[in-house]
């Protein structure tokens, strides 16, 4: 970790976190737990954040959201965050964790579809 690297604090919703881990594989749970530990201790490095698409091909709308790939730099899992103001500081609010892409015949939700559903209410 670079000493002067910009990092943003992350805030996790326990209910969503538990639901996401419950549907994940052991490998996914391990990747998620390692990332959360790092993000809560040191924040999310700016260089790891990638903007999500406002109107993606899968029908999701994650405008103003950011994703990280786990494990970095391009793992099969991801987390989605949305910037928020917490205690007068910018923080990343956790929206979802899961698999980034499923096989075409899968009916499982991707991390992006989970985040979209949660944002849509």
Buried (B, 14 or more C-beta within 10 A) or exposed (E): EEEEEEBBBBEBBEEBBEBBBEBBEEEBBBBBEEBBEBBEEEBBBEEBBEEBBEEBEEEBBBEEBBBBBBBEEEBBBBBBBBEEEEEEEEBBBBBBBBBBEBEEEEEEBBBBBBBBEBBEE
